[in-house]
Amino acid sequence: MTERRNHEEIRATLVEAAIDLAAGGGTAAVTFRGVAARAGVSAGKVQHYFPTAQALQASAQQALTDAARAAVENAVSAGTPRAQIEGIAEALLPADDVSMRDARAHVAFFHSVVNTDPGEFARGPRRVIALVRSILEAADLRAGIDPAHEAKILWGLIDPTAVLGGYRGAEENKAALQYHLDRIFLPKASCA
C-alpha cells in the first residue's frame, strides 16, 4: 500500500510540475528535463511514469479538467439556481494565484490540441453552457428570458479567458455577473 501511495504521490508531483511549467511557458516548456528539475527528480524518473511528453501533458490537462469538473459539480449540488450559477463562476474564474496558474495551464494545454482536434477546445464550454441552460430552465426568471440564449451570454461572464486576458479583473467580472443575474432572475420575495 505504501509503495502504491508513493507512486501516486510521485505522479501527482510530476503532474503539478507540468502544470507549473505550462502556466509559465506554455506546453513547449513541459519537457522531461524541465519537469524533472521542477519536481526535483531525474529525467529518467519522469520518463518512467510518462513515456512521452505528450502523455505527461495529457495527464496534467486531465488533472485540471477533473478538478474543474469536480468544482462545478460541487457548485451545483445545492442551493438556488442563482447560487448554482454563481458557484460555477466561482469554480471556473481565476481569483487567486493558484487558480490563475491552473487557468493559464488549462488554456495552454487546450491550445495545443486546437490544430489537431478543434472540437476538443469547445467541449468544456459547451458542457458548461448546457448545464447553465438546464439550471435556468428550472428557475424563476423574468418574463421573456430565453434560457438557451442567456446560458450563452452567461458563459461570456464565466469564461476564464476574460480574466486571463486581463480585460476584466476578477472583481470586475464578478460584479458584471451579478449585474446580469439581477436582470434575468426574478427578485427574491420581500419578507414583510
C-alpha positions as CSV (number, residue, x, y, z in Angstrom):
1,M,0.0,0.0,0.0
2,T,2.8,2.4,0.9
3,E,4.6,1.7,-2.5
4,R,1.4,2.4,-4.4
5,R,0.8,5.6,-2.5
6,N,4.4,6.6,-3.2
7,H,3.9,6.0,-6.9
8,E,0.7,8.1,-6.8
9,E,2.4,10.9,-4.9
10,I,5.3,10.9,-7.5
11,R,2.9,11.0,-10.4
12,A,1.0,13.8,-8.7
13,T,4.2,15.8,-8.1
14,L,5.2,15.4,-11.8
15,V,1.8,16.5,-13.0
16,E,1.9,19.5,-10.7
17,A,5.4,20.4,-12.1
18,A,4.0,20.1,-15.6
19,I,1.1,22.4,-14.7
20,D,3.5,24.9,-13.3
21,L,5.7,24.9,-16.4
22,A,2.7,25.1,-18.8
23,A,1.3,28.0,-16.9
24,G,4.6,29.9,-17.1
25,G,5.8,29.0,-20.6
26,G,3.1,27.0,-22.5
27,T,3.3,23.4,-23.5
28,A,6.7,23.9,-25.1
29,A,8.1,24.3,-21.5
30,V,6.7,20.9,-20.5
31,T,9.8,18.7,-21.2
32,F,11.2,15.8,-19.3
33,R,14.2,17.9,-18.2
34,G,12.0,20.8,-17.2
35,V,9.6,18.7,-15.2
36,A,12.4,16.8,-13.6
37,A,14.1,20.0,-12.5
38,R,10.9,21.4,-11.2
39,A,10.0,18.2,-9.3
40,G,13.5,17.5,-8.0
41,V,13.9,14.2,-9.7
42,S,15.8,12.7,-12.6
43,A,14.5,12.9,-16.2
44,G,14.6,9.1,-16.2
45,K,12.1,9.1,-13.4
46,V,9.8,11.4,-15.3
47,Q,10.0,9.1,-18.3
48,H,9.4,6.0,-16.1
49,Y,6.0,7.4,-15.2
50,F,5.2,9.1,-18.6
51,P,6.7,7.5,-21.7
52,T,6.3,10.7,-23.7
53,A,6.0,14.5,-23.0
54,Q,2.5,14.3,-24.7
55,A,1.4,11.6,-22.2
56,L,2.6,13.9,-19.3
57,Q,0.8,16.9,-20.8
58,A,-2.4,14.8,-21.3
59,S,-2.2,13.7,-17.6
60,A,-1.8,17.3,-16.5
61,Q,-4.6,18.5,-18.7
62,Q,-6.8,15.7,-17.4
63,A,-6.0,16.6,-13.8
64,L,-7.0,20.2,-14.4
65,T,-10.2,19.1,-16.2
66,D,-11.1,16.7,-13.4
67,A,-10.6,19.4,-10.8
68,A,-12.7,21.9,-12.7
69,R,-15.4,19.3,-13.2
70,A,-15.5,18.4,-9.5
71,A,-15.6,22.1,-8.5
72,V,-18.6,22.7,-10.9
73,E,-20.4,19.6,-9.7
74,N,-19.9,20.7,-6.1
75,A,-21.3,24.1,-7.0
76,V,-24.5,22.8,-8.5
77,S,-25.1,20.2,-5.8
78,A,-27.1,22.5,-3.6
79,G,-28.6,25.9,-3.4
80,T,-30.9,28.1,-5.5
81,P,-30.4,28.2,-9.3
82,R,-28.8,31.6,-9.0
83,A,-26.4,30.3,-6.3
84,Q,-25.6,27.4,-8.6
85,I,-24.6,29.7,-11.4
86,E,-22.6,31.9,-9.0
87,G,-20.9,28.7,-7.8
88,I,-20.0,27.7,-11.3
89,A,-18.5,31.1,-11.9
90,E,-16.5,30.9,-8.7
91,A,-15.3,27.4,-9.6
92,L,-14.1,28.5,-13.1
93,L,-12.9,32.0,-12.8
94,P,-9.4,32.6,-11.6
95,A,-9.4,34.7,-8.4
96,D,-6.0,33.9,-6.8
97,D,-2.5,32.8,-7.7
98,V,-3.3,29.1,-7.7
99,S,-6.5,29.4,-9.8
100,M,-4.8,31.8,-12.2
101,R,-1.9,29.3,-12.6
102,D,-4.4,26.5,-13.3
103,A,-6.4,28.5,-15.8
104,R,-3.2,29.5,-17.7
105,A,-2.1,25.9,-17.8
106,H,-5.5,24.7,-18.9
107,V,-5.6,27.2,-21.7
108,A,-2.0,26.2,-22.7
109,F,-2.9,22.5,-22.9
110,F,-6.1,23.1,-24.8
111,H,-4.4,25.5,-27.1
112,S,-2.0,22.7,-28.1
113,V,-4.9,20.5,-29.3
114,V,-6.8,23.1,-31.3
115,N,-5.0,22.4,-34.5
116,T,-5.4,18.6,-34.2
117,D,-8.9,18.5,-32.7
118,P,-10.7,21.8,-32.9
119,G,-13.8,20.4,-31.3
120,E,-11.9,19.5,-28.1
121,F,-11.5,23.1,-27.1
122,A,-15.3,23.7,-27.4
123,R,-16.4,20.6,-25.4
124,G,-15.8,22.2,-22.0
125,P,-17.6,25.4,-22.7
126,R,-20.5,23.5,-24.4
127,R,-20.9,21.4,-21.3
128,V,-21.0,24.5,-19.0
129,I,-23.5,26.2,-21.3
130,A,-25.7,23.2,-21.4
131,L,-25.5,23.0,-17.6
132,V,-26.3,26.6,-17.1
133,R,-29.2,26.3,-19.5
134,S,-30.7,23.4,-17.6
135,I,-30.4,25.4,-14.4
136,L,-32.1,28.4,-16.0
137,E,-34.9,26.2,-17.4
138,A,-35.7,25.2,-13.9
139,A,-35.5,28.7,-12.4
140,D,-37.9,31.5,-11.8
141,L,-36.8,34.0,-14.5
142,R,-38.1,37.4,-15.5
143,A,-40.7,37.4,-18.4
144,G,-39.2,37.0,-21.9
145,I,-35.9,35.4,-20.7
146,D,-34.7,32.7,-23.1
147,P,-32.6,30.2,-21.1
148,A,-30.7,29.0,-24.2
149,H,-29.7,32.5,-25.2
150,E,-28.9,33.5,-21.6
151,A,-26.7,30.5,-21.0
152,K,-24.5,31.6,-23.9
153,I,-24.4,35.1,-22.6
154,L,-23.5,33.8,-19.1
155,W,-20.7,31.7,-20.5
156,G,-19.2,35.0,-21.6
157,L,-19.1,36.1,-18.0
158,I,-17.9,32.7,-16.7
159,D,-15.3,32.1,-19.3
160,P,-11.9,32.4,-17.5
161,T,-10.2,33.9,-20.6
162,A,-11.7,37.4,-19.8
163,V,-9.7,37.4,-16.6
164,L,-6.7,35.7,-18.0
165,G,-6.5,38.1,-20.9
166,G,-6.6,41.0,-18.4
167,Y,-9.6,42.8,-20.0
168,R,-11.6,42.2,-16.9
169,G,-10.3,41.7,-13.3
170,A,-11.8,39.0,-11.1
171,E,-13.8,41.5,-9.0
172,E,-15.0,43.4,-12.1
173,N,-16.1,40.1,-13.7
174,K,-18.0,39.1,-10.5
175,A,-19.8,42.5,-10.5
176,A,-20.7,42.1,-14.2
177,L,-22.1,38.6,-13.5
178,Q,-24.1,39.8,-10.5
179,Y,-25.5,42.7,-12.6
180,H,-26.6,40.3,-15.3
181,L,-28.1,37.8,-12.9
182,D,-30.1,40.6,-11.3
183,R,-31.5,41.3,-14.8
184,I,-32.7,37.8,-15.5
185,F,-33.8,36.3,-12.2
186,L,-37.0,37.4,-10.5
187,P,-36.2,39.4,-7.4
188,K,-36.5,37.5,-4.1
189,A,-39.8,37.9,-2.4
190,S,-39.6,40.5,0.3
191,C,-40.2,39.4,3.9
192,A,-42.9,41.8,5.0
